[in-house]
Amino acid sequence: MYHFTIDKNDAKPIYLQIEDYLLKEMDEGRLQPGQKIPSANDLSREMGVSRMTVLQALRELTQMGRLFSSVGKGTYVAQSDKLETDMRSVWGFTETFREQGFKVSSQLVNLDHIKADVMLARALEVAEGAPIFRMERKRSLNDQPVGIETVHLSEINVPGLDQHDWNVESLYSVLREQYGLGPVCGRNYIEAAAADEYIARMLCIPKNTPVLATSRISCLPSQKPIEYVMAFYRSDLIRFKVEIISEPAMNLSPKIGQADVFQSTKC
């Protein structure tokens, strides 16, 4: 499969010839999203080129968003089209993308107890110092990391939240089914940011890669806030859709202003 002729008389560098070949394999469907590719050592032997040349090609393709690496597992073909979610609705990551046919997975990074600072107290409408669950998860689609989310919930609303297996359970499903709490409205703010070292490592992208940084409050039918979420998503894979209408839209949560929910998430 990977035996192709390197044209040493071509002015194009060998690593770019390898890139073009692999891109063609992806674009024509012989390499599918989620498919693992051989290691750099195997590719260098099969292609008859140096390992460093192969690594340079793989790095370029990773920076382009066409490949991604999973620590300890290998390198995989990335989803080529951007994944889309509708910003008009309150959406849960698991339900949204599972309905689109993706294999959705989560990795619990951290779950701890903190006290609400001024910003969290205002966002969740609790007293400053109130106990808060803070849960950080890495979100993946077809085993490809696409986002890192940190959700904050008042412990008084969700006692025992730390007793669940958040590597497999959906937060919104648990909120609805166990606690009778179903988010129906809220505000979501999005800005461009550059991935710091931690975000880059978690999302398998180079440091300073552009990402979508979001902050969101979701509310119950009573307009009482139930969660505050800060998240970073890969901008090469995820996009948010907003449909525009000519009539003024009803403000579902008028008492929540931008100053109340927005915290800069630039790295």
PEQUIGI-V816356 format. One record per run of one state. SS is the DSSP state (hx for helix, st for strand, lp for the rest). FROM is the first residue (numbers start at 1). TO is the last residue. Records with the same first field share a line. If there is no record, write none. Layout:
SS=FROM-TO, FROM-TO
This chain:
lp=1-13, 28-35, 38-39, 48-50, 64-66, 71-73, 78-82, 87-92, 99-103, 116-117, 125-130, 142-143, 155-160, 164-170, 180-184, 195-196, 204-209, 220-224, 235-237, 242-257, 262-267
hx=14-27, 40-47, 51-63, 93-98, 118-124, 161-163, 171-179, 197-203, 258-261
st=36-37, 67-70, 74-77, 83-86, 104-115, 131-141, 144-154, 185-194, 210-219, 225-234, 238-241
